[in-house]
Amino acid sequence: MNGPANVRLDEGAVNQRILAREAVGDYRRVEQASLKQIVSLKSPEAKRVFARYFHSLQLNTHFISDITRIRLATEDVEKVEEAIRSSLVRVKDELISAIEGARLLFKNEGITAEATYDTMPLEQQVGVISSFGRRYLECLQQFDQLMPMLRTLEILEVITPAEIDRRRALFKRAVTKPPKSARALADGLRRRMDDATKRAAQQTSGSAQQNVQPPEGEATSVDPVLPDGAGATLDSSDSKTPMEVTAEKSTRSRKPRTGPPEPTQLKAT
């Protein structure tokens, strides 16, 4: 960038520092087509919001719209999508109203020139993968348009610095609300998916271990399982009736003794 000989101006180092401080958007698992767009942001506020929140919103809304539908009801997912969409619409309406109000002040005060930035704009090609990303990118561009207008009104003392700071913080909070809400909603749906997976696993395990009960009024006969070698110790009386066992015992008691003679019998002989 050309400038006065006694002034050193930015040549892109500011943008490099902004991008280096933020996490890299990981799209390796997003198997989806995207609409390529060139984004160009000039204000430091819009640059930092874009670097921190744009990819976060895209990835979280992709999870909500494409991943959660695998395990959750479509009606529940649509409610979350509608909440995010309504938030983006409100932010856009607020920014449009603010831009129109600043233009009205420009007209009333006879302001024809707008403040510009000496730092290089942040220009990147981004892949917009959903309508949420497209809507949020539009909000960022309007936010970037509003910031130099507020700075112009401050420089010309149309609005006090305190009022400018309040408005700047208000709009920054509004433009960062949708990605924060998307992250919170995605975390909530992720927990619900984990709970659903655990319940399904418990139901599958319980049904596998549950015994099948016989119909009412019917008995199920089960053969006893004996340990190895136990059959050799079973008495034959186990398969006889009680009367047969008693008769057999009495017959055994009446049999003559076949052992050796008593000592008295040996002496008599």
SULPE-V650719 format. One record per backbone hydrogen bond with DSSP energy under -1.0 kcal/mol. NH is the residue of the N-H (numbers start at 1). CO is the residue of the C=O. Records with the same first field share a line. If there is no record, write none. Layout:
# SULPE-V650719
NH = CO  CO
This chain:
# SULPE-V650719
7 = 4
16 = 12
17 = 13
18 = 14
19 = 15
20 = 16
21 = 17
30 = 27
31 = 29
32 = 30
35 = 128
37 = 126
39 = 124
41 = 122
47 = 43
48 = 44
49 = 45
50 = 46
51 = 47
52 = 48
53 = 49
54 = 50
57 = 53
58 = 54
59 = 55
60 = 56
61 = 57
62 = 58
63 = 59
64 = 60
65 = 61
66 = 62
67 = 63
68 = 63
70 = 67
71 = 68
72 = 68
77 = 73
78 = 74
79 = 75
80 = 76
81 = 77
82 = 78
83 = 79
84 = 80
85 = 81
86 = 82
87 = 83
88 = 84
89 = 85
90 = 86
91 = 87
92 = 88
93 = 89
94 = 90
95 = 91
96 = 92
97 = 93
98 = 94
99 = 95
100 = 96
101 = 97
102 = 98
103 = 99
104 = 100
105 = 101
106 = 102
107 = 103
108 = 104
109 = 105
111 = 106
122 = 41
124 = 39
126 = 37
128 = 35
134 = 130
135 = 131
136 = 132
137 = 133
138 = 134
139 = 135
140 = 136
141 = 137
142 = 138
143 = 139
144 = 140
145 = 141
146 = 142
147 = 143
150 = 146
151 = 147
152 = 148
153 = 149
154 = 150
155 = 151
156 = 152
157 = 154
158 = 153
159 = 153
164 = 160
165 = 161
166 = 162
167 = 163
168 = 164
169 = 165
170 = 166
171 = 167
172 = 168
173 = 169
174 = 170
175 = 171
176 = 172
180 = 176
181 = 177
182 = 178
183 = 179
184 = 180
185 = 181
186 = 182
187 = 183
188 = 184
189 = 185
190 = 186
191 = 187
192 = 188
193 = 189
194 = 190
195 = 191
196 = 192
197 = 193
198 = 194
199 = 195
200 = 196
201 = 197
202 = 198
203 = 199
204 = 200
205 = 201
206 = 202
207 = 203
208 = 204
209 = 205
210 = 206
218 = 215
230 = 227
233 = 230
238 = 235
239 = 236
240 = 237
245 = 241
246 = 242
247 = 243
248 = 244
249 = 245
250 = 246
251 = 247
252 = 248
253 = 249
266 = 262
267 = 263
268 = 264
269 = 265
